[in-house]
């Protein structure tokens, strides 16, 4: 089928139209339901092509989401934050650098698609997720959504057939590597399917701490996300899963995180000095020792990072083409590292902005947790679990590049970082002396509910 031809079945079109209508009419507290539904149950095989522009069903919902914000005038509550500036600069940098390097209309159209996804999803989430109640509600929503998804993937495990094949974009028969079925559901790759489950686990663990009324859904979410992670049968999602749990567990060390960070940095530097190769060679070591699932491609990831470091001058200004990676010794030019992907597509400036967004998001969670430290334990743990979700994605970016509906996880957690900023500001405005160690007053309404 020609690349500029729409691939849209009647069920897919009707489902998307229904979800778009729901975005427009549902109250704000339920407005993310359609996006969550399409994320969990629609492949990227369904797309509408208009004048050469490709609209997946998720992109169509972004259009409906923007229309909702305008019609309901929900943009009036929006306040521009520093993290919004970093996001905007990251998108602009990536778009300009990629277009300048390829200097073609196709390159511009490609990057405008990226900018549409990034800006649309991020700012929709920013406007709809305003306080702790919205974060908890989002956790409950996805806990419900991942349960049927886990069941579908269990069926795929048992039959070797992917039920989402009917929507296109995924293979009918489940892939097998080294004798293990690698279930993928509606996602573009088994690793991305497992990653989706893994990054939600810490948030469901945080939901468990939000009172007895949330524990049934939290347990459903934990079991479902765990099943999705392991059904993918890939080492990367397993590492992400463990990273999320480790992040939650570090709550016990929350008063000593500065020492922990310094200890980790010292350990990494020490390993780099003592190892026969650089620290990123540990991926190859894990692969050679068959750590995790069989078939791990840690050696490929080692070569990828090593090639990026050795060829710094070739990508630092305007990035480089994926095809060029093959000349560096990277098999097939396959980019399985988000950080390398940022460097290759957008050069050094884009990579720095991407890392800056992560660092800034962590700092906002840290400030917000200090602001609610004297309040209820659930409030603190909720913020900590979102920070753990961000940490899990920082780890998974070492193993995979997001190119399907997993982008939802990335923009959601950044929007929640913005919410944390609002929490911090509301506290310091109530009690400016708090920043100098003074007494902390009772929190604002939404914090009391949390």
Secondary structure, DSSP 4 states (H G I P E B T S, - for coil): --TTS-B--HHHHHHHHHHHHHHHHS-GGGTTHHHHHHHHH--TT-EEEETTEEEEHHHHHHHHHHHHHHHTTGGGG----HHHHHHHHHHHHHHHHHHHHH-SHHHHHHHHHHHHHHHHHHHHHHHH--SHHHHHHHHHHHHHHHHHHHHHHHHHHHHSB-GGGGGSSS-SBPEEETTEEE--TTSSSHHHHHHHHHHHHHHHHHHHTT-GGGHHHHHHHHHHHHHHHHHT--HHHHHHHHHHHHHHHGGGGGGGHHHHHHHHHHHHHHHHHHSSS-GGGHHHHHHHTT-SSTT--HHHHHHHHHHHHHTHHHHTTT---HHHHHHTT-GGG----HHHHHHHHHHHHHHHHHHHHHHHHHHHHHHHHHHTTTS-HHHHHHHHHHHHHHHHHHHHTTT----STTHHHHHHHHHHHHHHHHHHHHHHHH-GGGGGT----PPPHHHHH-
